[in-house]
């Protein structure tokens, strides 16, 4: 019985961690950028993501400053374009296409 309980709790933990990382998406971040930020920023997704390295984007995100950084780079962006629900998607997009990633987005 004890072994079964440990296996069940382990499975719940793995599923819980998997679900939290699956909620954000690079493709969704790219779509959000194209829809919400491309015009106000006046630059492509490649140019925006290339403003920082992957490590720099990660530090900005971990410090909770991603929305502020987006507004610093793009002063014409409104608060509605950087809602909390978008931030993780933007981060995934910027991190995946950062200046040192070697990846180039299509937007």
LOPAKOL-843424 format. One record per residue: residue in one letter; y, z, x of N, C-alpha, C, CB in turn. Coordinates in Angstrom, 2 decimals. Atoms other than C-alpha are relative to their C-alpha. Glycine has a CB too. Layout:
<pts>
<rest: A, npy: Y, npz: Z, npx: X, capy: Y, capz: Z, capx: X, cpy: Y, cpz: Z, cpx: X, cbpy: Y, cbpz: Z, cbpx: X>
...
</pts>
This chain:
<pts>
<rest: X, npy: -1.19, npz: 0.00, npx: 0.83, capy: 0.00, capz: 0.00, capx: 0.00, cpy: 1.26, cpz: 0.00, cpx: 0.87, cbpy: 0.00, cbpz: 1.21, cbpx: -0.94>
<rest: X, npy: -1.15, npz: -0.08, npx: -0.88, capy: 2.41, capz: 0.85, capx: 2.80, cpy: 0.27, cpz: -1.34, cpx: 0.68, cbpy: -0.21, cbpz: 1.10, cbpx: 1.05>
<rest: X, npy: -0.13, npz: 1.29, npx: -0.66, capy: 1.76, capz: -2.47, capx: 4.55, cpy: 0.59, cpz: -1.03, cpx: -0.97, cbpy: -1.35, cbpz: -0.48, cbpx: 0.53>
<rest: X, npy: -0.50, npz: 0.91, npx: 1.02, capy: 2.40, capz: -4.39, capx: 1.33, cpy: 1.50, cpz: 0.23, cpx: -0.26, cbpy: -0.80, cbpz: 0.16, cbpx: -1.29>
<rest: X, npy: -1.41, npz: -0.34, npx: 0.22, capy: 5.71, capz: -2.59, capx: 0.82, cpy: 0.86, cpz: -0.53, cpx: 1.15, cbpy: 0.17, cbpz: 1.53, cbpx: -0.13>
<rest: X, npy: -0.75, npz: 0.49, npx: -1.16, capy: 6.85, capz: -3.46, capx: 4.36, cpy: 0.14, cpz: -1.52, cpx: -0.05, cbpy: -0.67, cbpz: 0.43, cbpx: 1.30>
<rest: X, npy: -0.04, npz: 1.46, npx: 0.10, capy: 5.98, capz: -7.12, capx: 3.83, cpy: 0.99, cpz: -0.42, cpx: -1.08, cbpy: -1.41, cbpz: -0.57, cbpx: -0.29>
<rest: X, npy: -0.91, npz: 0.33, npx: 1.10, capy: 7.84, capz: -7.20, capx: 0.52, cpy: 1.46, cpz: 0.25, cpx: 0.40, cbpy: -0.36, cbpz: 0.82, cbpx: -1.25>
<rest: X, npy: -1.37, npz: -0.29, npx: -0.43, capy: 10.93, capz: -5.54, capx: 2.00, cpy: 0.46, cpz: -0.99, cpx: 1.06, cbpy: 0.10, cbpz: 1.43, cbpx: 0.54>
<rest: X, npy: -0.33, npz: 1.00, npx: -1.00, capy: 10.83, capz: -7.92, capx: 4.95, cpy: 0.35, cpz: -1.33, cpx: -0.63, cbpy: -1.14, cbpz: -0.18, cbpx: 0.98>
<rest: X, npy: -0.26, npz: 1.26, npx: 0.69, capy: 10.68, capz: -10.90, capx: 2.62, cpy: 1.35, cpz: 0.03, cpx: -0.71, cbpy: -1.12, cbpz: -0.29, cbpx: -1.00>
<rest: X, npy: -1.27, npz: -0.15, npx: 0.69, capy: 13.62, capz: -9.60, capx: 0.59, cpy: 1.15, cpz: -0.10, cpx: 1.00, cbpy: 0.06, cbpz: 1.34, cbpx: -0.76>
<rest: X, npy: -1.04, npz: 0.04, npx: -1.03, capy: 15.65, capz: -9.12, capx: 3.78, cpy: 0.22, cpz: -1.43, cpx: 0.50, cbpy: -0.38, cbpz: 0.92, cbpx: 1.17>
<rest: X, npy: -0.11, npz: 1.38, npx: -0.47, capy: 14.90, capz: -12.63, capx: 5.04, cpy: 0.65, cpz: -0.89, cpx: -1.05, cbpy: -1.38, cbpz: -0.55, cbpx: 0.38>
<rest: X, npy: -0.59, npz: 0.80, npx: 1.07, capy: 15.74, capz: -14.19, capx: 1.68, cpy: 1.47, cpz: 0.33, cpx: -0.20, cbpy: -0.77, cbpz: 0.21, cbpx: -1.31>
<rest: X, npy: -1.39, npz: -0.41, npx: 0.15, capy: 18.94, capz: -12.18, capx: 1.44, cpy: 0.88, cpz: -0.56, cpx: 1.09, cbpy: 0.09, cbpz: 1.50, cbpx: 0.00>
<rest: X, npy: -0.78, npz: 0.57, npx: -1.10, capy: 20.14, capz: -13.29, capx: 4.86, cpy: 0.10, cpz: -1.51, cpx: -0.12, cbpy: -0.62, cbpz: 0.39, cbpx: 1.34>
<rest: X, npy: -0.01, npz: 1.45, npx: 0.17, capy: 19.18, capz: -16.88, capx: 4.17, cpy: 0.95, cpz: -0.43, cpx: -1.09, cbpy: -1.39, cbpz: -0.49, cbpx: -0.31>
<rest: X, npy: -0.88, npz: 0.35, npx: 1.11, capy: 21.10, capz: -16.91, capx: 0.91, cpy: 1.47, cpz: 0.10, cpx: 0.40, cbpy: -0.28, cbpz: 0.89, cbpx: -1.21>
<rest: X, npy: -1.40, npz: -0.16, npx: -0.37, capy: 24.32, capz: -15.68, capx: 2.51, cpy: 0.46, cpz: -1.11, cpx: 0.93, cbpy: 0.22, cbpz: 1.35, cbpx: 0.66>
<rest: X, npy: -0.40, npz: 1.09, npx: -0.88, capy: 24.31, capz: -18.38, capx: 5.19, cpy: -0.04, cpz: -1.34, cpx: -0.72, cbpy: -0.89, cbpz: -0.03, cbpx: 1.23>
<rest: X, npy: 0.11, npz: 1.26, npx: 0.72, capy: 23.40, capz: -21.08, capx: 2.69, cpy: 1.15, cpz: -0.21, cpx: -0.98, cbpy: -1.32, cbpz: -0.05, cbpx: -0.74>
<rest: X, npy: -1.09, npz: 0.14, npx: 0.95, capy: 26.50, capz: -20.43, capx: 0.58, cpy: 1.14, cpz: -0.86, cpx: 0.54, cbpy: 0.51, cbpz: 1.35, cbpx: -0.38>
<rest: X, npy: -1.04, npz: 0.83, npx: -0.58, capy: 28.80, capz: -22.26, capx: 3.00, cpy: -0.62, cpz: -1.31, cpx: 0.48, cbpy: 0.71, cbpz: 0.74, cbpx: 1.17>
<rest: X, npy: 0.54, npz: 1.32, npx: -0.28, capy: 28.48, capz: -25.92, capx: 3.84, cpy: 1.05, cpz: -0.85, cpx: 0.71, cbpy: -0.45, cbpz: -0.68, cbpx: -1.30>
<rest: X, npy: -0.90, npz: 0.87, npx: -0.75, capy: 30.01, capz: -28.28, capx: 6.40, cpy: 0.47, cpz: -1.16, cpx: -0.87, cbpy: -0.70, cbpz: -0.52, cbpx: 1.26>
<rest: X, npy: -0.37, npz: 1.14, npx: 0.85, capy: 29.93, capz: -31.19, capx: 3.94, cpy: 0.99, cpz: 0.41, cpx: -1.08, cbpy: -1.25, cbpz: -0.62, cbpx: -0.64>
<rest: X, npy: -0.94, npz: -0.47, npx: 1.01, capy: 31.66, capz: -29.13, capx: 1.27, cpy: 1.37, cpz: 0.28, cpx: 0.63, cbpy: -0.54, cbpz: 1.26, cbpx: -0.69>
<rest: X, npy: -1.25, npz: -0.23, npx: -0.72, capy: 34.27, capz: -28.07, capx: 3.83, cpy: 0.73, cpz: -1.30, cpx: 0.27, cbpy: -0.26, cbpz: 0.72, cbpx: 1.30>
<rest: X, npy: -0.60, npz: 1.31, npx: -0.26, capy: 34.85, capz: -31.72, capx: 4.70, cpy: 0.60, cpz: -0.57, cpx: -1.28, cbpy: -1.06, cbpz: -0.97, cbpx: 0.58>
<rest: X, npy: -0.53, npz: 0.48, npx: 1.28, capy: 35.26, capz: -32.63, capx: 1.02, cpy: 1.25, cpz: 0.77, cpx: -0.40, cbpy: -1.07, cbpz: 0.11, cbpx: -1.09>
<rest: X, npy: -1.16, npz: -0.83, npx: 0.32, capy: 37.63, capz: -29.71, capx: 0.49, cpy: 1.19, cpz: -0.39, cpx: 0.87, cbpy: -0.32, cbpz: 1.49, cbpx: 0.18>
<rest: X, npy: -1.09, npz: 0.40, npx: -0.88, capy: 39.67, capz: -30.72, capx: 3.52, cpy: 0.61, cpz: -1.31, cpx: -0.49, cbpy: -0.49, cbpz: -0.16, cbpx: 1.45>
<rest: X, npy: -0.50, npz: 1.30, npx: 0.44, capy: 39.94, capz: -34.31, capx: 2.31, cpy: 0.78, cpz: 0.11, cpx: -1.31, cbpy: -1.17, cbpz: -0.98, cbpx: -0.18>
<rest: X, npy: -0.63, npz: -0.14, npx: 1.31, capy: 40.90, capz: -33.20, capx: -1.20, cpy: 1.24, cpz: 0.88, cpx: 0.03, cbpy: -0.99, cbpz: 0.56, cbpx: -0.99>
<rest: X, npy: -1.07, npz: -1.01, npx: 0.07, capy: 43.15, capz: -30.20, capx: -0.51, cpy: 0.97, cpz: -0.02, cpx: 1.18, cbpy: -0.61, cbpz: 1.35, cbpx: -0.11>
<rest: X, npy: -0.83, npz: -0.19, npx: -1.18, capy: 44.48, capz: -30.34, capx: 3.06, cpy: 0.46, cpz: -1.27, cpx: 0.69, cbpy: -0.72, cbpz: 0.82, cbpx: 0.96>
<rest: X, npy: -0.31, npz: 1.21, npx: -0.76, capy: 44.53, capz: -33.91, capx: 4.36, cpy: 1.42, cpz: -0.49, cpx: -0.24, cbpy: -0.98, cbpz: -1.10, cbpx: -0.35>
<rest: X, npy: -1.34, npz: 0.49, npx: 0.32, capy: 47.68, capz: -34.99, capx: 2.56, cpy: 1.09, cpz: 0.98, cpx: 0.44, cbpy: 0.11, cbpz: -0.26, cbpx: -1.50>
<rest: X, npy: -1.05, npz: -0.92, npx: -0.44, capy: 49.73, capz: -31.79, capx: 3.10, cpy: 0.08, cpz: 0.14, cpx: 1.52, cbpy: -0.22, cbpz: 1.36, cbpx: -0.62>
<rest: X, npy: 0.00, npz: -0.13, npx: -1.46, capy: 48.67, capz: -31.65, capx: 6.75, cpy: 0.48, cpz: -1.28, cpx: 0.68, cbpy: -1.41, cbpz: 0.35, cbpx: 0.50>
<rest: X, npy: -0.40, npz: 1.26, npx: -0.60, capy: 49.32, capz: -35.31, capx: 7.39, cpy: -0.83, cpz: -0.38, cpx: 1.21, cbpy: 1.43, cbpz: 0.06, cbpx: 0.38>
<rest: X, npy: 0.90, npz: 0.33, npx: -1.10, capy: 46.34, capz: -35.56, capx: 9.73, cpy: -1.43, cpz: -0.10, cpx: -0.50, cbpy: 0.11, cbpz: 1.05, cbpx: 1.14>
<rest: X, npy: 1.41, npz: 0.14, npx: 0.36, capy: 42.67, capz: -36.41, capx: 9.67, cpy: -0.73, cpz: 1.31, cpx: 0.25, cbpy: -0.65, cbpz: -1.14, cbpx: 0.80>
<rest: X, npy: 0.83, npz: -1.17, npx: -0.24, capy: 39.90, capz: -33.87, capx: 9.64, cpy: -0.34, cpz: 0.17, cpx: 1.46, cbpy: -1.27, cbpz: -0.08, cbpx: -0.81>
<rest: X, npy: 0.29, npz: -0.06, npx: -1.43, capy: 39.08, capz: -34.76, capx: 13.24, cpy: 1.16, cpz: 0.62, cpx: 0.77, cbpy: -0.32, cbpz: -1.40, cbpx: 0.54>
<rest: X, npy: -1.17, npz: -0.54, npx: -0.68, capy: 42.63, capz: -33.99, capx: 14.33, cpy: 0.17, cpz: 1.49, cpx: -0.29, cbpy: 1.26, cbpz: -0.77, cbpx: -0.42>
<rest: X, npy: -0.14, npz: -1.41, npx: 0.37, capy: 42.73, capz: -30.72, capx: 12.42, cpy: -1.06, cpz: 0.86, cpx: 0.68, cbpy: -0.09, cbpz: 0.15, cbpx: -1.52>
<rest: X, npy: 1.08, npz: -0.78, npx: -0.61, capy: 39.34, capz: -29.48, capx: 13.62, cpy: 0.14, cpz: 0.03, cpx: 1.51, cbpy: -1.37, cbpz: -0.57, cbpx: -0.40>
<rest: X, npy: -0.17, npz: 0.09, npx: -1.44, capy: 40.22, capz: -30.60, capx: 17.14, cpy: 1.12, cpz: 0.85, cpx: 0.56, cbpy: 0.22, cbpz: -1.39, cbpx: 0.39>
<rest: X, npy: -1.08, npz: -0.87, npx: -0.47, capy: 43.13, capz: -28.17, capx: 17.31, cpy: -0.53, cpz: 1.19, cpx: 0.80, cbpy: 0.81, cbpz: 0.50, cbpx: -1.20>
<rest: X, npy: 0.59, npz: -1.15, npx: -0.70, capy: 40.74, capz: -25.48, capx: 18.59, cpy: -1.43, cpz: -0.32, cpx: 0.41, cbpy: 0.04, cbpz: 1.26, cbpx: -0.89>
<rest: X, npy: 1.41, npz: 0.08, npx: -0.37, capy: 37.38, capz: -25.08, capx: 20.29, cpy: -0.83, cpz: 0.76, cpx: -1.04, cbpy: -0.24, cbpz: 0.57, cbpx: 1.44>
<rest: X, npy: 0.88, npz: -0.73, npx: 0.92, capy: 34.36, capz: -23.73, capx: 18.41, cpy: 0.21, cpz: 1.50, cpx: 0.14, cbpy: -1.47, cbpz: -0.36, cbpx: 0.25>
<rest: X, npy: -0.19, npz: -1.43, npx: -0.22, capy: 34.87, capz: -20.32, capx: 19.99, cpy: 1.33, cpz: 0.47, cpx: -0.60, cbpy: -0.05, cbpz: 0.33, cbpx: 1.50>
<rest: X, npy: -1.31, npz: -0.38, npx: 0.55, capy: 38.56, capz: -20.25, capx: 19.04, cpy: -0.04, cpz: 0.04, cpx: -1.52, cbpy: 1.08, cbpz: -0.98, cbpx: 0.47>
<rest: X, npy: 0.11, npz: -0.03, npx: 1.46, capy: 37.78, capz: -21.18, capx: 15.42, cpy: -0.78, cpz: 1.23, cpx: -0.44, cbpy: -0.68, cbpz: -1.29, cbpx: -0.52>
<rest: X, npy: 0.82, npz: -1.15, npx: 0.37, capy: 35.13, capz: -18.47, capx: 15.34, cpy: 0.80, cpz: 1.30, cpx: 0.09, cbpy: -1.24, cbpz: 0.08, cbpx: 0.91>
<rest: X, npy: -0.82, npz: -1.20, npx: -0.16, capy: 37.52, capz: -15.80, capx: 16.65, cpy: 1.04, cpz: 0.08, cpx: -1.12, cbpy: 0.70, cbpz: 0.01, cbpx: 1.39>
<rest: X, npy: -1.00, npz: 0.04, npx: 1.07, capy: 40.20, capz: -16.87, capx: 14.16, cpy: -0.64, cpz: 0.40, cpx: -1.32, cbpy: 0.64, cbpz: -1.41, cbpx: -0.12>
<rest: X, npy: 0.70, npz: -0.32, npx: 1.24, capy: 37.69, capz: -16.68, capx: 11.32, cpy: -0.43, cpz: 1.46, cpx: -0.06, cbpy: -1.21, cbpz: -0.91, cbpx: -0.17>
<rest: X, npy: 0.46, npz: -1.39, npx: -0.03, capy: 36.22, capz: -13.34, capx: 12.38, cpy: 1.15, cpz: 0.98, cpx: -0.14, cbpy: -0.75, cbpz: 0.28, cbpx: 1.30>
<rest: X, npy: -1.18, npz: -0.85, npx: 0.14, capy: 39.73, capz: -11.88, capx: 12.59, cpy: 0.63, cpz: -0.10, cpx: -1.39, cbpy: 1.02, cbpz: -0.36, cbpx: 1.05>
<rest: X, npy: -0.54, npz: 0.16, npx: 1.34, capy: 40.36, capz: -13.01, capx: 9.01, cpy: 1.31, cpz: -0.75, cpx: -0.04, cbpy: 0.18, cbpz: 1.34, cbpx: -0.64>
<rest: X, npy: -1.27, npz: 0.69, npx: -0.13, capy: 43.20, capz: -15.26, capx: 10.11, cpy: -0.08, cpz: -1.51, cpx: -0.27, cbpy: 0.55, cbpz: 0.23, cbpx: 1.37>
<rest: X, npy: 0.17, npz: 1.45, npx: 0.17, capy: 41.85, capz: -18.69, capx: 9.11, cpy: 1.05, cpz: -0.59, cpx: -0.95, cbpy: -1.40, cbpz: -0.31, cbpx: -0.51>
<rest: X, npy: -1.00, npz: 0.51, npx: 0.94, capy: 44.13, capz: -19.15, capx: 6.10, cpy: 1.38, cpz: -0.04, cpx: 0.65, cbpy: 0.04, cbpz: 0.87, cbpx: -1.29>
<rest: X, npy: -1.29, npz: -0.06, npx: -0.70, capy: 47.12, capz: -18.10, capx: 8.21, cpy: 0.10, cpz: -1.12, cpx: 1.03, cbpy: 0.19, cbpz: 1.37, cbpx: 0.68>
<rest: X, npy: 0.00, npz: 1.06, npx: -1.01, capy: 46.13, capz: -20.54, capx: 10.99, cpy: 0.15, cpz: -1.37, cpx: -0.64, cbpy: -1.28, cbpz: 0.05, cbpx: 0.83>
<rest: X, npy: -0.14, npz: 1.28, npx: 0.71, capy: 45.76, capz: -23.39, capx: 8.51, cpy: 1.46, cpz: -0.20, cpx: -0.40, cbpy: -0.91, cbpz: -0.05, cbpx: -1.25>
<rest: X, npy: -1.40, npz: 0.11, npx: 0.41, capy: 49.25, capz: -22.65, capx: 7.19, cpy: 0.94, cpz: -0.16, cpx: 1.20, cbpy: 0.40, cbpz: 1.23, cbpx: -0.81>
<rest: X, npy: -0.82, npz: 0.17, npx: -1.21, capy: 50.62, capz: -22.44, capx: 10.75, cpy: -0.05, cpz: -1.45, cpx: 0.46, cbpy: -0.50, cbpz: 0.92, cbpx: 1.13>
<rest: X, npy: 0.16, npz: 1.39, npx: -0.42, capy: 49.21, capz: -25.87, capx: 11.62, cpy: 0.60, cpz: -0.94, cpx: -1.05, cbpy: -1.49, cbpz: -0.33, cbpx: 0.23>
<rest: X, npy: -0.46, npz: 0.84, npx: 1.11, capy: 50.10, capz: -27.30, capx: 8.20, cpy: 0.91, cpz: 0.81, cpx: -0.91, cbpy: -1.21, cbpz: -0.58, cbpx: -0.81>
<rest: X, npy: -0.91, npz: -0.84, npx: 0.80, capy: 53.21, capz: -25.59, capx: 6.78, cpy: 0.11, cpz: -0.41, cpx: -1.47, cbpy: 1.36, cbpz: -0.04, cbpx: 0.61>
<rest: X, npy: -0.12, npz: 0.48, npx: 1.38, capy: 53.09, capz: -27.71, capx: 3.58, cpy: -1.17, cpz: 0.39, cpx: -0.89, cbpy: 0.16, cbpz: -1.48, cbpx: 0.00>
<rest: X, npy: 1.18, npz: -0.40, npx: 0.77, capy: 49.75, capz: -26.24, capx: 2.46, cpy: 0.36, cpz: 1.16, cpx: -0.92, cbpy: -1.18, cbpz: 0.39, cbpx: 0.95>
<rest: X, npy: -0.28, npz: -1.07, npx: 0.96, capy: 49.94, capz: -24.09, capx: -0.67, cpy: -1.09, cpz: 1.07, cpx: 0.05, cbpy: 0.11, cbpz: -0.57, cbpx: -1.43>
<rest: X, npy: 0.98, npz: -1.09, npx: 0.06, capy: 48.16, capz: -20.78, capx: -1.25, cpy: -1.24, cpz: -0.41, cpx: -0.78, cbpy: 0.63, cbpz: 1.25, cbpx: -0.64>
<rest: X, npy: 1.14, npz: 0.44, npx: 0.82, capy: 45.95, capz: -22.45, capx: -3.86, cpy: -0.97, cpz: -0.85, cpx: 0.80, cbpy: 0.50, cbpz: -0.78, cbpx: -1.21>
<rest: X, npy: 0.86, npz: 0.85, npx: -0.82, capy: 44.60, capz: -24.79, capx: -1.18, cpy: -0.82, cpz: 0.77, cpx: 1.02, cbpy: 0.84, cbpz: -1.02, cbpx: 0.72>
<rest: X, npy: 0.75, npz: -0.83, npx: -0.96, capy: 43.35, capz: -21.93, capx: 1.01, cpy: -0.51, cpz: 1.28, cpx: -0.68, cbpy: 0.90, cbpz: 0.36, cbpx: 1.21>
<rest: X, npy: 0.57, npz: -1.14, npx: 0.72, capy: 41.75, capz: -19.68, capx: -1.59, cpy: -1.15, cpz: 0.60, cpx: 0.80, cbpy: -0.49, cbpz: -0.43, cbpx: -1.41>
<rest: X, npy: 1.08, npz: -0.70, npx: -0.71, capy: 39.26, capz: -17.12, capx: -0.31, cpy: -1.34, cpz: -0.70, cpx: -0.17, cbpy: -0.11, cbpz: 1.43, cbpx: -0.50>
<rest: X, npy: 1.28, npz: 0.66, npx: 0.24, capy: 36.40, capz: -19.07, capx: -1.87, cpy: -0.17, cpz: -1.27, cpx: 0.84, cbpy: -0.14, cbpz: -0.34, cbpx: -1.48>
<rest: X, npy: 0.06, npz: 1.21, npx: -0.83, capy: 37.27, capz: -22.08, capx: 0.34, cpy: -0.14, cpz: 0.31, cpx: 1.49, cbpy: 1.23, cbpz: -0.84, cbpx: -0.24>
<rest: X, npy: -0.14, npz: -0.31, npx: -1.42, capy: 37.67, capz: -20.26, capx: 3.66, cpy: -1.29, cpz: -0.20, cpx: 0.78, cbpy: 0.47, cbpz: 1.42, cbpx: 0.16>
<rest: X, npy: 1.26, npz: 0.15, npx: -0.73, capy: 33.99, capz: -20.15, capx: 4.67, cpy: -0.36, cpz: -1.47, cpx: 0.18, cbpy: -1.15, cbpz: 0.74, cbpx: -0.73>
<rest: X, npy: 0.28, npz: 1.43, npx: -0.08, capy: 33.62, capz: -23.87, capx: 3.92, cpy: 0.92, cpz: -0.68, cpx: 1.03, cbpy: 0.16, cbpz: -0.66, cbpx: -1.38>
<rest: X, npy: -0.92, npz: 0.53, npx: -0.99, capy: 36.76, capz: -24.71, capx: 5.91, cpy: -0.45, cpz: 0.38, cpx: 1.41, cbpy: 1.43, cbpz: 0.51, cbpx: -0.26>
<rest: X, npy: 0.45, npz: -0.45, npx: -1.32, capy: 35.48, capz: -22.61, capx: 8.80, cpy: -1.20, cpz: -0.81, cpx: 0.48, cbpy: -0.36, cbpz: 1.49, cbpx: -0.04>
<rest: X, npy: 1.19, npz: 0.77, npx: -0.40, capy: 32.11, capz: -24.36, capx: 8.81, cpy: 0.38, cpz: -1.41, cpx: 0.42, cbpy: -1.02, cbpz: -0.05, cbpx: -1.15>
<rest: X, npy: -0.47, npz: 1.34, npx: -0.34, capy: 33.86, capz: -27.73, capx: 8.84, cpy: 0.73, cpz: -0.01, cpx: 1.34, cbpy: 0.91, cbpz: -0.54, cbpx: -1.10>
<rest: X, npy: -0.78, npz: -0.02, npx: -1.24, capy: 36.35, capz: -26.83, capx: 11.58, cpy: -0.87, cpz: 0.35, cpx: 1.20, cbpy: 1.15, cbpz: 1.01, cbpx: -0.11>
<rest: X, npy: 0.89, npz: -0.41, npx: -1.08, capy: 33.69, capz: -25.12, capx: 13.69, cpy: -0.93, cpz: -1.14, cpx: 0.40, cbpy: -0.82, cbpz: 1.23, cbpx: -0.41>
<rest: X, npy: 0.94, npz: 1.08, npx: -0.27, capy: 31.27, capz: -28.04, capx: 13.39, cpy: 0.67, cpz: -1.20, cpx: 0.70, cbpy: -0.65, cbpz: -0.46, cbpx: -1.30>
<rest: X, npy: -0.71, npz: 1.15, npx: -0.56, capy: 33.93, capz: -30.60, capx: 14.37, cpy: 1.11, cpz: 0.41, cpx: 0.97, cbpy: 0.58, cbpz: -0.84, cbpx: -1.11>
<rest: X, npy: -1.00, npz: -0.50, npx: -0.94, capy: 35.93, capz: -28.53, capx: 16.89, cpy: 0.13, cpz: -0.92, cpx: 1.21, cbpy: -0.36, cbpz: 1.41, cbpx: 0.46>
<rest: X, npy: -0.29, npz: 0.89, npx: -1.13, capy: 37.37, capz: -30.12, capx: 20.02, cpy: -1.13, cpz: -0.07, cpx: 1.02, cbpy: 1.26, cbpz: 0.45, cbpx: 0.68>
<rest: X, npy: 1.08, npz: 0.00, npx: -0.99, capy: 34.37, capz: -29.14, capx: 22.15, cpy: -1.38, cpz: -0.24, cpx: -0.62, cbpy: -0.02, cbpz: 1.31, cbpx: 0.74>
<rest: X, npy: 1.30, npz: 0.16, npx: 0.67, capy: 31.64, capz: -29.96, capx: 19.59, cpy: -0.66, cpz: -1.34, cpx: 0.27, cbpy: 0.18, cbpz: 0.18, cbpx: -1.47>
<rest: X, npy: 0.55, npz: 1.33, npx: -0.18, capy: 31.23, capz: -33.65, capx: 20.28, cpy: -0.26, cpz: -0.72, cpx: -1.31, cbpy: -1.27, cbpz: 0.07, cbpx: 0.79>
<rest: X, npy: 0.19, npz: 0.59, npx: 1.33, capy: 31.04, capz: -34.31, capx: 16.52, cpy: 1.31, cpz: -0.55, cpx: -0.51, cbpy: -0.57, cbpz: 1.04, cbpx: -0.99>
<rest: X, npy: -1.20, npz: 0.62, npx: 0.57, capy: 33.48, capz: -36.56, capx: 14.68, cpy: -0.21, cpz: -0.15, cpx: -1.51, cbpy: 0.30, cbpz: -1.39, cbpx: 0.67>
<rest: X, npy: 0.15, npz: 0.13, npx: 1.46, capy: 34.00, capz: -36.24, capx: 10.90, cpy: 0.44, cpz: -1.37, cpx: -0.48, cbpy: 0.82, cbpz: 1.09, cbpx: -0.72>
<rest: X, npy: -0.34, npz: 1.31, npx: 0.55, capy: 34.39, capz: -39.24, capx: 8.66, cpy: 1.28, cpz: 0.02, cpx: -0.82, cbpy: -1.13, cbpz: -0.50, cbpx: -0.85>
<rest: X, npy: -1.24, npz: -0.03, npx: 0.80, capy: 37.61, capz: -38.08, capx: 7.00, cpy: 1.23, cpz: 0.01, cpx: 0.88, cbpy: 0.02, cbpz: 1.22, cbpx: -0.92>
</pts>
